[in-house]
Amino acid sequence: MNTHTLNITDTAYEGYGVGRISGKTVFVPFTVQGDNVTIDIVEEKKKYSFGRLLKINSYSDHRGEKYCRHIGECGSCLFGHIKHNSQIIIKKQIVKNAFRKREDFKIDSFLSKEPLNYRFRVNMKVKNGKIGFLKPKSHDIVSVEECPVMKPSLMNKINALKDHTDKIKDGKIYVIENEENKALLKSDCNLSDSTREQLLKIFDGISSPAGIEGTKCIPVKTAFGIFYTGFNGFSQSNRFLTGDFQETVADMIPEGSSLLELYAGSGFLTLAAAGKAKHIDAYEISGESVSLAKNAKIPNACFQKEDVDKNILRISVPFDTILANPGRKGMGKNVTEFIKRNKPESFIYVSCNPMTMSRDIHRIGEHYYMDKFYLLDMFPGTYHIECIAKLTKKQKVN
C-alpha cells in the first residue's frame, strides 16, 4: 500500500481536504484543513492525486460530531464531518477565492438555517434491491435506512419503497414531497404491475418505464404563491429557505422593470419577481417546466420553451433587467455575448456553482460593477452553496 502522512491545509470546492506530497496536490475526502492524516493514493493524475483516508493522527478544530452514521463512506455529505459554523467559514472562503480577481467583490450576507431535515427532494441509486448513495469516486452504493438531512416523511417513503423495489442490476430514483406530504416517484427501474399498484398507495404519482400513473405534478407553497413541480422539472431542495431565497431575488429586481428571465425552470423565482417587474418574458429549455410554470398563472409573465444557450439571439423582446438561474455548467458563451451586446441596466445572477458564476461574470465584467452579493446555505453538510449577485451597469463618464 502506497501510504503517506500529510497535513490538510485547505478545503476544495468539491468537498475534498487538500494537502501536498512532494509538492503535488492531493485531494482527500472526509478531511478538513487542520487535520494531520495518513492516506493511501487511489488515483494518480498528472498534476494532482486523490487519496483515501486511513487514519486521523490529529484532529482539526473544524471537526464536529457526525450527525449520521454513514458520514465517512457516503459521497453525498462530504462536509458532514465539519462543524456547521466551520462549514459556513469554509464556504465563504471558497466563494471569495472564486472571485479574488474582482476588486469590488464582497459578501453582503450569508443566510443559513436548520442544517438537518431540510431536503424535500432527492436523487438516489438502486442496485440489487438496495437504495442509497454512491461512495466518493466509486460506483458502489452505500445503502441508507436513515438520512438526517432529509424531511423525515420523505425518508419514510423511500424506506417503504425498498419493500417493493424489484431486484435489478442498477437504476435510479427521484422523489419529491411537498409540505402536505404529497409525493412523486420517478424511477428507471422495471417495476411489476403489482409493485406499481402498491407504490400508488405511498406516492401520489409514479413515472417508470411503463409510463405515468397517478398525478403528474404536485403544488409547492411558497411565500409568493404556489409553483408546481413534476417528474423532470427542476426544484430547489431546501424547504426552510425557499421564502428567503425568493425574497432575496425579489429585492434585487428594480421596481417596474421589464424583466427577461433566462433558465426560468417552473416559475419558482418568477413568482417572486412578478411583484416587482412590470412584465416578465421567461425562457426555459424544458417543455415540462414551461407547462408547470404556466399552471402558476402569473398574470404578468409569459413563458416560452427555448434553449437560450443556443438560440438566445432569437429573443427580441424589450427588457432592461435580466434574471438568470442556469445549471451548474453556467451560462453559454452566446448568453454572455448577448448580455454584453444589450447591456441591461441590471443583471441578477443566481448560481449553485461559484466557479462557473465567476467565469461568466468575468466575461461581462467590464460593463458592470458588483452591487450586491448574497450566499444562501441551501445545502448544509455538502460543499454546495447558492450564490445570488446583482450587477449594475457602469455609467459612462463624460
Salt bridges, closest charged atoms under 4 A:
ASP35 OD2 - ARG63 NH2 2.95
ASP40 OD2 - ARG52 NH2 2.64
GLU43 OE2 - LYS45 NZ 3.11
GLU43 OE1 - LYS137 NZ 3.19
GLU44 OE1 - LYS24 NZ 2.68
GLU73 OE2 - HIS70 ND1 3.30
ASP104 OD2 - ARG102 NH2 2.87
ASP108 OD1 - LYS106 NZ 2.31
GLU145 OE1 - ARG69 NH2 2.85
GLU145 OE2 - LYS162 NZ 3.74
GLU146 OE2 - ARG69 NE 3.72
GLU177 OE1 - LYS151 NZ 2.52
GLU177 OE2 - LYS157 NZ 2.59
GLU179 OE1 - ARG239 NH1 3.19
GLU180 OE2 - LYS221 NZ 3.93
ASP193 OD1 - ARG196 NH2 2.62
GLU213 OE1 - ARG196 NE 2.69
ASP244 OD2 - LYS113 NZ 2.77
ASP281 OD1 - HIS279 NE2 3.40
GLU306 OE1 - ARG314 NH1 3.71
GLU337 OE2 - LYS340 NZ 3.59
GLU345 OE2 - LYS393 NZ 3.05
ASP360 OD1 - ARG359 NH2 2.91
ASP360 OD1 - ARG363 NH1 3.68
ASP377 OD2 - HIS84 NE2 2.97
ASP377 OD1 - LYS91 NZ 2.87
